[in-house]
């Protein structure tokens, strides 16, 4: 799986379009589009940071319910 595919997979896992994912992560929509299309190369650690953010948000959400 390429880095671009990882970004797309992370976005799709939370069921958001690019605009929603942009708002959630603070990454500009155009940047997400370029990453997913492979027009721009992003550092390998970016998908990991996004995954950590999404996991953290899920943990916070669960702790508030319980």
Beta strands, then each sheet from edge to edge (+ up, - down):
end
